[in-house]
Amino acid sequence: MTKIGEVKKSPGQDMTILGSGSITSLFTDHSLIDEYQFMIDPVAIPNGTPVFKNIHQKLNLWLIGSKVFNSGVVLLNYQPIKQG
């Protein structure tokens, strides 16, 4: 994970992870994610995959923004609350 930490500290644009629960959980456990964006679609499907299935510690999030689209989709932006 040190290589990802180095890339994160280097100048440049933000990195984005799209729809990968395993990488999201791994990066969350190493406190490498500065902001989470969730798009909520008004469709319920059976047997969905949890976003944070394998995290090893509690994750507290703070809502920093939201947007509702005409389609009914909602975008929620969260930042992790630093523990300690």
N, C-alpha and C positions, 0 to 999 in steps of 0.2 A: 504494500500500500504506500510505501514511501515514494515511489515514482509518481503516483497519482497526486500525492501531496505536493511534490515538486512542481508538477505541471500546473496545479491549482494556484500556486504562489507566483508563477511566472506571469508577466504582462500579456495581455491579449483579451480576446472575447471570452464570454462565459461558455461553459460546457453544458450540454444538455443530455439527459438520459431519457429515452422514450420507451415507456412501457416494459421495463425489465425489472421484475420483482427481485430477482436474485442479486443483481448488481446494486439496486437501490438498497436492499437490506445490508449488503456488505459495506457500501459507502456510508450508510447511516451509522453502522456500528463503529466506524472509524472517524465519525464527525466530519466528513468531507462534503456534506451537502449544506449549502447556505440557504437555499430556498426550494420549497416543494410547490409544484403546481399540479392541481388535480382538476381534471375536467369531468364533471358529473353529467352523464347523459340520461335522460328520462326513460331508460329502457332497462328492465330487469331481466337478467339472464341467470339460468341455474348454473351452479357449480363454478362460480367465478374464482379467480386466483387472487388471494390477498396480496396487497402491495407490500406489507411488512411482515410477511409470514415467518421469517427466520431471524428477526432482530433479537439481540440478547439483553437489551436494556429498555426501560421505559423511554418513550420519545414524547416530550411535551412540545406542542406547536402553538404558534401565535399567528392568528389570521392578520395578514397585512394588506390584503386586497381581495376584491371579488368582482366578477362581471357576469351579467346574465345576458345571453344571446337570444335573439328572436326565436330560435328553434327550441328554446327551453333548456339548452345546455348551460351549465354554470361552471365558470372557471374560478377556482379558489387558490389563493396564494398564501403560503405559510412560511414562516421562518422558525427554525428550531429555537427553543428557549434554552440558553446555556445553563447547565447545572453547575452548582458550586459556589 
